[in-house]
Amino acid sequence: MRRYIYFMIPLILMAFVFSGYTYPARKIVPLNDEIRQGASGEAVFEKMGIAPGQRSVGIDLFGLKPDAIYSVWLEKNGEKRERMPLGVDINHFKTNASGKGRYVTTASEYDVEYNWDYLIINYHPDGDPKNTENMVTELRGDLKYGYHS
C-alpha cells in the first residue's frame, strides 16, 4: 500500500503541474451597440486543447445592417487607438438578409487576455473590407471585463 502511495503522489503532482491551467476555459464578451441602432452580439473565446496558447473565437451578431460587410478588430485603449485585425486569413464577414452575422476564427490567448482592450465590429459602407478609412464602429466589447464560465 505504501508503495502505491509513493507511486501515485508524483503522478498527481505531475498531472497538476503539466495541466497547463492558466486561464479559465471560456471567456464571454458581450458586444455593446456604439451607435444606438439596436445591434447586439456576444463573442465566446474558448481554450483549445489541441493548440496550447490559442483560443477559438465565435462571434454571434444581431440587428446589423442586412447583406452588409463588417470587419472584426482588436483595439488598444490609448492616445493612438492602435488596432489589429482579428482572424487567421480574413477578418470580415457578410450579414444575412435579416442582419444576423457569425464570425469564427482563432486568436492568441495572450492577445485576448492581456495585449488588447477591446473587440470591435466595424461596418464598411462601401462594401470593401480593405477600405479602413470609412469604416464605422457599430459594436464594442471590453476584453478586460468579459466574464469567464
C-alpha positions in Angstrom: 0.0 0.0 0.0 2.8 2.4 0.9 4.5 1.7 -2.4 1.2 2.6 -4.2 1.0 5.9 -2.4 4.6 6.8 -3.2 3.9 5.9 -6.9 0.6 8.0 -7.1 1.8 11.2 -5.4 4.4 12.1 -8.1 1.8 11.2 -10.8 -0.8 13.5 -9.3 1.7 16.3 -8.9 2.9 15.9 -12.5 -0.7 16.0 -13.7 -1.3 19.2 -11.8 1.9 20.9 -12.9 1.7 19.9 -16.6 -2.1 20.5 -16.9 -1.3 24.0 -18.3 -4.1 25.7 -16.4 -3.5 29.4 -16.7 -6.9 30.8 -17.7 -10.5 29.7 -17.5 -11.6 27.5 -20.4 -14.2 30.0 -21.7 -14.4 33.8 -21.8 -17.6 35.5 -22.9 -17.5 39.2 -24.0 -20.9 41.0 -24.6 -20.8 43.4 -27.5 -22.5 46.7 -27.0 -24.1 48.9 -29.6 -22.0 52.0 -30.2 -24.4 53.9 -32.4 -27.7 53.0 -30.8 -29.3 51.1 -33.7 -30.3 48.1 -31.7 -27.4 45.8 -32.7 -26.1 43.3 -30.2 -23.7 40.4 -30.0 -21.6 38.1 -28.0 -18.0 36.8 -28.5 -17.0 33.5 -27.0 -13.3 32.7 -26.6 -12.7 29.0 -25.8 -9.4 27.4 -24.8 -8.2 25.0 -27.5 -6.8 21.7 -26.1 -5.1 20.8 -29.4 -3.4 24.2 -29.7 -2.0 25.5 -26.5 -1.8 29.3 -26.3 -4.7 29.7 -28.8 -8.4 30.4 -28.3 -11.2 29.6 -30.7 -13.4 32.6 -31.3 -17.1 32.5 -32.1 -19.0 35.8 -32.5 -22.7 35.9 -33.0 -24.3 39.2 -34.0 -27.8 40.5 -34.4 -29.5 43.7 -35.5 -26.9 44.7 -38.0 -27.5 46.1 -41.5 -28.8 43.4 -43.9 -26.4 42.0 -46.5 -23.6 44.3 -45.4 -19.8 43.8 -44.9 -18.4 44.0 -41.4 -14.8 43.5 -40.1 -13.5 42.4 -36.7 -10.7 44.1 -34.9 -8.8 44.1 -31.6 -8.1 47.6 -30.3 -5.9 49.2 -27.5 -7.1 51.9 -25.4 -4.8 54.9 -25.6 -3.9 58.0 -27.5 -3.2 56.3 -30.7 -6.1 53.8 -30.6 -4.0 51.0 -32.1 -5.9 48.2 -33.8 -5.2 44.8 -35.2 -7.4 42.6 -37.4 -8.8 39.6 -35.6 -8.5 36.5 -37.8 -6.2 34.0 -39.4 -6.7 34.8 -43.1 -9.6 37.3 -43.2 -11.2 39.5 -40.6 -14.5 40.2 -42.3 -17.9 38.7 -42.9 -21.2 39.4 -44.6 -24.5 39.6 -42.7 -27.6 37.8 -44.0 -30.9 39.4 -45.2 -32.1 39.8 -41.6 -28.9 41.4 -40.3 -27.5 38.4 -38.5 -23.9 37.5 -38.7 -21.5 34.9 -37.4 -17.7 35.0 -37.4 -15.4 32.2 -36.4 -11.6 32.3 -36.1 -8.7 31.6 -33.7 -6.7 34.1 -31.6 -3.7 34.2 -29.4 -4.6 33.6 -25.7 -2.1 36.4 -24.8 -3.8 38.9 -27.1 -7.2 38.1 -25.7 -6.2 38.1 -22.1 -3.5 40.8 -21.9 -2.4 42.6 -25.0 -5.7 44.2 -26.3 -8.5 46.1 -24.6 -11.5 45.9 -26.9 -13.1 43.7 -29.6 -14.5 46.0 -32.3 -17.1 45.2 -35.1 -16.8 47.8 -37.9 -19.3 48.4 -40.7 -18.0 49.1 -44.2 -20.5 51.4 -46.0 -18.8 50.9 -49.4 -18.7 47.1 -49.0 -14.9 46.9 -49.3 -13.3 45.4 -46.2 -9.9 46.6 -47.3 -11.1 50.2 -47.1 -10.5 51.1 -43.5 -10.8 54.9 -43.9 -14.6 55.0 -43.9 -15.5 52.1 -41.6 -17.8 52.8 -38.7 -17.6 51.1 -35.3 -21.0 49.6 -34.6 -20.2 47.2 -31.7 -17.6 47.2 -29.0 -16.8 44.6 -26.3 -14.4 45.1 -23.4 -11.9 42.2 -23.3 -10.7 43.1 -19.8 -14.1 42.9 -18.2 -15.6 40.0 -20.1 -16.7 37.2 -17.8 -15.5 33.6 -17.5 -17.6 30.5 -17.3 
